[in-house]
Amino acid sequence: MEYRHLGRTGIRVSELSLGSWISFKNQVDVNGAAEIMAAAYEAGVNFFDNAEAYARGESERVMGAALKKLGWRRGSYLITTKIYWGVHDNVNEKNTLNRKRLIEGINGSLERLQLDYVDVLYCHRPDQTTPIEETVWAMHNIIEWGKAMYWGTSMWSAAEIMEAIAVAEKHHLHKPVTEQPVYNLFERERFARGFARFYRDHGYGATTFSPLALGLLSGKYNKGIPQDSRASLQGFDWMKENATDQEKIAKVRALEPIAQELGCTVAQLSLAWCLKNPFVSTVITGASRVEQVQENMKAGEVAPKLTEDIMKRIDEVFGVKEEEEE
């Protein structure tokens, strides 16, 4: 496992990491989560991602119980979580980054995770109704209190992140250090145009999610929806449209010859492609079985094989001639 600095911070994260979105609680219980996390940890993963909104807080409970069961030394791993949507349908308790919500949110997350602190706390989405000064001050205080080591953003625009940094610099507060954007072969815009310049000039870290496009880039939906897949879960009908998109599936199939040439799976190829981005600190993978973890972790061995020619061939499959980075 290779380790990369989280932006310009001194902390280093495994280039491949493990997230709990959809899988924890919905697909695996505490024992299953512990097995999956153990497999990732043994492969060198030190970064485990969560969010209060995942399974309405139950994903954090599952991870917390799994960590207690595993008994790892706290300094040997990193835990992250995110706040915005909340777990209660009540005014001031959902869809906001006000001071009350953020402080109550981190306290709730720490209780569910059974931890004294998280390593990175993200603002899960931007909030257009709360003054950015209020959000930045609250995140600064949370770090000063030792409840989080760093803070970041998720799916914010470059302009919104710049505004938060400007406020922090003006008042000498802890600045956000990392963004968690969606990033995969189908969705690249979060690193194009202004974003690429932003990562380069400001040294912002990136912990990317959905590298396999909700499983589509694993190739498992090429012949339909397997019964044990995420797209078959009750309440996740929104995933079925993505899993049955024939135009996208055709592109996934077109990757198979390239993967075979490199001696890897399409999933490993897709993850390796994400790793080639110099602005990516870690690629957050998901898994509901140990076997999936073991397969995903081999992507690091594939990345060095992605030559400029291979990268161009992959771009051709997706109709990309040249990425705009200005």
C-alpha positions as CSV (number, residue, x, y, z in Angstrom):
1,M,0.0,0.0,0.0
2,E,1.2,3.5,-0.9
3,Y,0.5,6.5,1.3
4,R,-0.1,10.0,0.2
5,H,-0.3,13.3,2.1
6,L,-3.8,14.6,2.6
7,G,-3.3,17.8,0.6
8,R,-0.7,19.9,2.3
9,T,-1.3,18.5,5.8
10,G,1.3,16.4,7.5
11,I,-1.0,13.4,7.8
12,R,-0.7,10.6,5.3
13,V,-3.6,8.4,4.1
14,S,-3.6,5.0,2.3
15,E,-4.1,5.6,-1.4
16,L,-7.0,3.2,-1.3
17,S,-9.4,3.4,1.6
18,L,-12.7,2.0,2.8
19,G,-16.1,3.7,3.0
20,S,-19.3,2.5,4.7
21,W,-22.0,4.2,2.4
22,I,-24.8,1.8,1.7
23,S,-23.0,-1.3,2.8
24,F,-22.8,-0.9,6.6
25,K,-26.2,-1.7,8.2
26,N,-27.9,-2.2,4.8
27,Q,-25.7,-5.1,3.6
28,V,-23.5,-6.1,6.5
29,D,-23.9,-6.2,10.3
30,V,-21.2,-5.6,13.0
31,N,-19.5,-8.9,12.4
32,G,-19.5,-8.5,8.6
33,A,-18.2,-4.9,9.0
34,A,-15.4,-6.1,11.3
35,E,-14.3,-8.7,8.8
36,I,-14.3,-6.2,5.9
37,M,-12.5,-3.6,7.9
38,A,-9.9,-6.2,9.1
39,A,-9.2,-7.3,5.5
40,A,-8.7,-3.7,4.4
41,Y,-6.5,-2.9,7.5
42,E,-4.4,-6.0,6.8
43,A,-3.9,-4.7,3.2
44,G,-2.6,-1.4,4.6
45,V,-5.7,0.7,4.6
46,N,-5.6,3.3,7.4
47,F,-8.6,5.6,6.3
48,F,-12.2,4.6,7.0
49,D,-15.0,6.9,5.9
50,N,-18.5,7.3,7.3
51,A,-21.3,9.9,7.7
52,E,-24.1,10.6,10.1
53,A,-26.6,10.4,7.2
54,Y,-25.6,6.9,6.2
55,A,-28.4,4.6,7.3
56,R,-29.5,7.5,9.5
57,G,-26.7,7.1,11.9
58,E,-26.7,3.3,12.0
59,S,-23.7,3.0,9.7
60,E,-21.7,4.9,12.4
61,R,-23.0,2.6,15.1
62,V,-22.0,-0.4,13.1
63,M,-18.5,1.0,12.5
64,G,-18.1,2.0,16.1
65,A,-19.1,-1.5,17.3
66,A,-16.8,-3.1,14.7
67,L,-13.9,-0.9,15.9
68,K,-14.5,-1.9,19.5
69,K,-14.5,-5.6,18.4
70,L,-11.3,-5.2,16.5
71,G,-9.5,-3.4,19.3
72,W,-7.0,-1.6,17.1
73,R,-4.6,1.0,18.5
74,R,-6.3,4.4,17.9
75,G,-3.2,6.0,16.4
76,S,-3.0,3.3,13.7
77,Y,-6.1,4.3,11.8
78,L,-8.1,7.3,10.6
79,I,-11.8,7.7,10.9
80,T,-13.8,10.4,9.1
81,T,-17.4,11.4,9.2
82,K,-19.7,14.0,7.6
83,I,-22.4,16.3,8.9
84,Y,-25.2,18.2,7.0
85,W,-28.4,16.1,6.4
86,G,-28.8,15.0,10.0
87,V,-30.7,12.0,11.5
88,H,-33.8,13.8,12.6
89,D,-36.5,15.5,10.5
90,N,-36.8,18.7,12.5
91,V,-35.9,22.4,11.9
92,N,-32.3,23.1,12.8
93,E,-31.5,19.4,12.8
94,K,-31.3,18.7,9.1
95,N,-29.9,20.3,5.9
96,T,-27.8,22.9,7.6
97,L,-24.3,23.8,8.8
98,N,-25.3,26.1,11.5
99,R,-23.3,26.1,14.8
100,K,-25.9,24.2,16.8
101,R,-26.2,21.5,14.1
102,L,-22.4,21.0,13.7
103,I,-21.7,20.8,17.4
104,E,-24.6,18.5,18.2
105,G,-23.7,16.6,15.1
106,I,-20.1,15.8,16.0
107,N,-21.2,14.9,19.6
108,G,-23.8,12.4,18.2
109,S,-21.3,11.0,15.7
110,L,-18.7,10.4,18.4
111,E,-21.2,8.7,20.6
112,R,-22.3,6.3,17.8
113,L,-18.7,5.7,16.7
114,Q,-17.6,5.2,20.4
115,L,-14.6,7.5,19.8
116,D,-13.2,10.5,21.5
117,Y,-12.4,12.2,18.1
118,V,-12.5,11.7,14.4
119,D,-9.6,12.5,12.2
120,V,-11.4,14.4,9.6
121,L,-14.9,16.0,9.9
122,Y,-16.5,17.0,6.6
123,C,-19.3,19.5,5.9
124,H,-21.3,17.0,3.8
125,R,-22.8,19.6,1.5
126,P,-22.6,23.4,1.3
127,D,-25.3,25.4,3.1
128,Q,-26.6,28.5,1.3
129,T,-28.6,29.7,4.3
130,T,-26.0,29.8,7.0
131,P,-23.3,32.5,6.9
132,I,-19.9,30.9,6.0
133,E,-18.3,32.7,9.0
134,E,-20.6,30.8,11.4
135,T,-19.7,27.4,9.8
136,V,-16.0,28.1,9.8
137,W,-15.9,29.3,13.4
138,A,-17.9,26.2,14.5
139,M,-15.5,23.8,12.7
140,H,-12.5,25.7,14.1
141,N,-14.0,25.3,17.6
142,I,-14.6,21.6,17.1
143,I,-10.9,21.1,16.2
144,E,-9.8,23.3,19.1
145,W,-11.8,21.1,21.5
146,G,-10.1,18.0,20.1
147,K,-13.2,16.4,18.7
148,A,-11.7,16.4,15.2
149,M,-8.1,16.8,13.9
150,Y,-8.9,18.4,10.5
151,W,-12.0,19.5,8.6
152,G,-13.0,19.4,5.0
153,T,-15.8,19.8,2.5
154,S,-17.8,17.4,0.3
155,M,-19.3,18.4,-3.0
156,W,-18.6,22.1,-2.5
157,S,-17.8,24.3,-5.4
158,A,-14.3,25.8,-5.8
159,A,-15.8,29.2,-5.0
160,E,-17.4,28.0,-1.8
161,I,-14.2,26.4,-0.6
162,M,-12.2,29.5,-1.5
163,E,-14.7,31.6,0.6
164,A,-14.3,29.3,3.6
165,I,-10.5,29.5,3.3
166,A,-10.6,33.2,3.1
167,V,-12.7,33.5,6.2
168,A,-10.4,31.2,8.1
169,E,-7.3,33.1,7.0
170,K,-8.8,36.4,7.9
171,H,-9.5,35.3,11.5
172,H,-6.6,32.9,11.9
173,L,-8.8,29.9,12.2
174,H,-8.3,26.2,11.1
175,K,-8.9,26.1,7.4
176,P,-10.6,23.2,5.5
177,V,-7.9,21.0,4.0
178,T,-9.7,18.4,1.8
179,E,-12.7,17.9,-0.5
180,Q,-14.6,14.7,-0.9
181,P,-15.9,14.7,-4.5
182,V,-17.5,12.0,-6.6
183,Y,-14.9,10.9,-9.2
184,N,-14.9,8.0,-11.7
185,L,-14.6,7.4,-15.4
186,F,-18.1,8.6,-15.9
187,E,-17.9,11.6,-13.6
188,R,-14.8,13.7,-14.0
189,E,-15.9,17.3,-13.8
190,R,-14.9,17.7,-10.2
191,F,-11.2,17.8,-11.4
192,A,-11.7,19.7,-14.6
193,R,-11.6,23.5,-15.3
194,G,-11.5,25.6,-12.1
195,F,-11.2,22.6,-9.8
196,A,-7.9,21.4,-11.3
197,R,-6.4,24.8,-10.9
198,F,-7.8,25.0,-7.4
199,Y,-6.2,21.7,-6.3
200,R,-2.9,22.6,-7.8
201,D,-2.6,26.2,-6.6
202,H,-4.1,25.7,-3.1
203,G,-2.8,22.2,-2.3
204,Y,-6.3,21.0,-1.3
205,G,-6.5,17.3,-0.7
206,A,-9.1,15.0,-2.3
207,T,-10.7,11.9,-0.9
208,T,-12.8,10.7,-3.7
209,F,-15.9,8.5,-3.5
210,S,-17.9,6.3,-5.9
211,P,-14.9,5.3,-8.0
212,L,-16.9,2.4,-9.5
213,A,-19.9,4.5,-10.2
214,L,-22.2,2.7,-7.8
215,G,-20.8,-0.6,-8.9
216,L,-21.3,-0.1,-12.6
217,L,-17.6,0.0,-13.3
218,S,-17.1,-3.4,-11.6
219,G,-18.8,-5.0,-14.6
220,K,-21.3,-6.9,-12.3
221,Y,-24.3,-5.3,-14.0
222,N,-23.2,-6.1,-17.5
223,K,-25.7,-9.0,-17.6
224,G,-28.4,-7.6,-15.4
225,I,-28.8,-6.9,-11.7
226,P,-27.5,-9.7,-9.4
227,Q,-29.8,-10.5,-6.4
228,D,-27.1,-9.7,-3.8
229,S,-26.1,-6.4,-5.3
230,R,-26.8,-2.9,-4.0
231,A,-29.1,-2.1,-6.9
232,S,-31.4,-5.0,-5.7
233,L,-31.8,-3.6,-2.2
234,Q,-35.2,-2.5,-1.0
235,G,-35.4,1.3,-0.9
236,F,-32.5,1.8,-3.4
237,D,-34.6,1.8,-6.6
238,W,-32.7,5.0,-7.6
239,M,-29.7,2.8,-8.2
240,K,-31.4,0.6,-10.7
241,E,-31.6,3.3,-13.4
242,N,-27.8,3.6,-13.2
243,A,-27.3,-0.2,-13.2
244,T,-29.4,-0.7,-16.3
245,D,-28.1,2.2,-18.4
246,Q,-27.2,0.4,-21.6
247,E,-25.0,3.2,-23.0
248,K,-22.9,3.1,-19.9
249,I,-22.7,-0.7,-19.8
250,A,-21.5,-0.7,-23.4
251,K,-18.5,1.5,-22.3
252,V,-17.8,-0.8,-19.3
253,R,-17.7,-3.8,-21.7
254,A,-15.3,-1.8,-23.9
255,L,-12.9,-1.7,-21.0
256,E,-12.7,-5.5,-20.8
257,P,-10.0,-5.9,-23.5
258,I,-7.8,-3.3,-21.9
259,A,-8.2,-5.0,-18.5
260,Q,-7.4,-8.4,-19.9
261,E,-4.3,-7.0,-21.6
262,L,-3.1,-5.7,-18.2
263,G,-4.1,-8.9,-16.4
264,C,-6.6,-7.2,-14.1
265,T,-10.4,-6.8,-13.6
266,V,-12.4,-3.9,-14.9
267,A,-12.9,-2.8,-11.3
268,Q,-9.2,-2.8,-10.6
269,L,-8.6,-0.9,-13.9
270,S,-11.2,1.7,-12.9
271,L,-9.8,2.2,-9.5
272,A,-6.2,2.4,-10.8
273,W,-7.4,5.1,-13.2
274,C,-8.5,7.2,-10.3
275,L,-5.2,6.7,-8.6
276,K,-3.4,8.2,-11.6
277,N,-4.8,11.6,-10.7
278,P,-2.0,13.5,-8.8
279,F,-4.6,15.5,-6.9
280,V,-6.2,12.5,-5.4
281,S,-5.1,11.7,-1.8
282,T,-7.2,8.5,-1.4
283,V,-9.8,6.6,-3.4
284,I,-12.6,5.5,-1.1
285,T,-13.8,2.0,-2.1
286,G,-16.9,0.2,-0.9
287,A,-17.4,-3.5,-0.2
288,S,-20.0,-5.9,1.3
289,R,-17.7,-8.9,1.1
290,V,-14.1,-9.6,2.1
291,E,-13.4,-10.9,-1.5
292,Q,-14.3,-7.4,-2.9
293,V,-11.9,-5.8,-0.5
294,Q,-9.1,-8.1,-1.6
295,E,-9.8,-7.5,-5.3
296,N,-10.0,-3.7,-4.9
297,M,-6.8,-3.5,-3.0
298,K,-4.9,-4.9,-6.0
299,A,-5.6,-1.7,-7.9
300,G,-2.5,-0.1,-6.6
301,E,-0.4,-2.7,-8.5
302,V,-2.3,-1.9,-11.7
303,A,-1.8,1.9,-11.6
304,P,1.9,1.9,-12.6
305,K,0.8,-0.1,-15.7
306,L,-1.4,2.7,-17.0
307,T,0.9,4.3,-19.5
308,E,0.0,7.4,-21.4
309,D,-1.1,5.2,-24.3
310,I,-3.4,3.2,-22.1
311,M,-4.9,6.3,-20.5
312,K,-5.6,7.7,-24.0
313,R,-7.3,4.4,-25.0
314,I,-9.5,4.6,-21.9
315,D,-10.4,8.2,-22.7
316,E,-11.4,7.1,-26.2
317,V,-13.8,4.6,-24.8
318,F,-15.5,7.4,-22.9
319,G,-15.4,9.9,-25.7
320,V,-12.9,12.2,-23.9
321,K,-10.4,13.8,-26.2
322,E,-8.7,16.2,-23.9
323,E,-9.7,17.2,-20.3
324,E,-10.1,21.0,-19.8
325,E,-8.2,22.1,-16.7
326,E,-8.5,25.8,-17.0
